[in-house]
C-alpha cells in the first residue's frame, strides 16, 4: 500500500502510472475524498507491466482534500512501480467534447478500441 495526499483541495486532476519490470501487474487504485470518504475504485491488470504501462488521468472534486491509494494485490513476488503526480493534460471532459459516448450495458457486452499501431 502507498498513499498520496492532496490536502489543499485545489488539485483538479492527478496522473497515475503503474508499471513493472516485465512481470504481471494486479493493483487496486482508490480515490478517497472528504467529507464522506467514500472511495472511487478501479483495478489495473496486465500480464507484462513493461510492455503495457498503465497511465490514468483522474479528475478530482475541487474544494475537498483527496487521498490516492494504490494496493499491490498480486503479491510481493510481483513488485510494481507506481507514480502519482498532480496535474496532467487538459480536463478529460474538455478533451472528449464533441465525441459521442458509447453506452455499454452488462450481460458480458464488450466494446474494443484500438490505439496507436494496430
C-alpha positions in Angstrom: 0.0 0.0 0.0 1.2 3.5 -0.9 -0.8 6.7 -0.5 -0.5 10.2 -1.8 -2.4 13.1 -0.1 -3.6 16.2 -1.9 -4.9 18.2 1.1 -5.2 21.7 -0.3 -8.5 20.9 -2.2 -7.3 22.8 -5.2 -6.0 19.8 -7.2 -8.2 19.3 -10.3 -6.6 16.1 -11.5 -3.9 13.6 -10.9 -2.0 11.3 -13.2 -1.4 7.7 -12.0 1.2 5.5 -13.8 1.7 1.8 -13.0 4.5 -0.4 -14.5 6.7 -3.3 -13.6 9.9 -4.9 -14.9 8.1 -7.3 -17.3 6.1 -9.0 -14.6 2.3 -9.2 -14.2 0.5 -6.3 -12.5 -2.6 -6.6 -10.4 -3.4 -3.4 -8.4 -6.3 -1.6 -6.9 -6.3 2.2 -7.2 -8.6 4.1 -4.8 -9.5 7.8 -4.6 -10.7 8.8 -1.1 -12.3 12.2 -0.8 -13.8 14.2 2.0 -16.3 14.8 3.5 -17.7 11.3 3.2 -14.5 9.3 2.5 -16.5 7.1 0.0 -13.8 5.6 -2.3 -13.9 5.5 -6.0 -12.0 2.3 -7.1 -10.6 0.8 -10.2 -8.5 -2.3 -10.9 -5.3 -2.4 -13.0 -4.4 -5.8 -14.5 -1.9 -6.8 -17.2 0.5 -9.6 -18.0 3.6 -7.6 -18.8 4.0 -4.3 -16.9 6.9 -3.1 -19.1 5.1 -3.5 -22.4 1.7 -2.4 -21.0 2.4 0.6 -18.8 -0.9 1.9 -17.4 -1.4 5.7 -17.4 -4.6 7.2 -16.0 -5.7 10.8 -15.6 -8.3 11.1 -12.8 -10.5 14.2 -12.4 -10.9 15.2 -8.7 -13.6 17.1 -7.0 -12.3 20.6 -6.4 -12.6 22.0 -2.9 -12.1 18.8 -1.0 -8.9 17.1 0.2 -8.2 13.8 -1.6 -6.1 10.8 -1.0 -5.0 8.4 -3.7 -4.2 4.9 -2.5 -2.6 2.1 -4.6 -2.5 -1.5 -3.4 -0.4 -4.3 -5.0 -3.0 -7.1 -4.9 -0.7 -9.5 -6.9 1.7 -10.1 -4.0 5.3 -9.4 -3.0 6.8 -11.7 -5.7 5.4 -9.3 -8.4 6.6 -5.8 -7.4 5.5 -2.8 -9.4 6.4 0.9 -9.7 3.7 3.5 -9.1 3.9 7.2 -9.7 1.2 9.7 -8.8 1.6 13.4 -9.9 -0.6 16.4 -9.6 -1.8 17.9 -12.9 -1.8 16.2 -16.3 -3.3 17.1 -19.6 -6.3 19.3 -20.1 -9.6 18.4 -18.4 -10.8 15.0 -19.6 -14.3 16.4 -20.1 -12.8 19.1 -22.4 -10.8 16.5 -24.3 -13.9 14.5 -25.0 -16.1 17.4 -26.1 -17.8 16.7 -29.4 -17.3 12.9 -29.2 -20.4 10.7 -28.9 -20.1 8.3 -26.0 -20.8 4.6 -26.3 -23.3 3.1 -23.9 -22.1 -0.3 -22.7 -24.6 -2.4 -20.8 -23.9 -5.5 -18.7 -24.5 -9.1 -19.9 -20.9 -9.5 -20.9 -21.1 -6.8 -23.6 -17.6 -5.8 -24.8 -16.6 -2.7 -26.8 -13.0 -2.7 -28.0 -10.9 0.3 -29.1 -7.5 0.3 -30.9 -4.9 2.8 -30.0 -1.7 3.6 -31.9 -0.2 0.9 -34.1 -2.7 -1.8 -35.0 
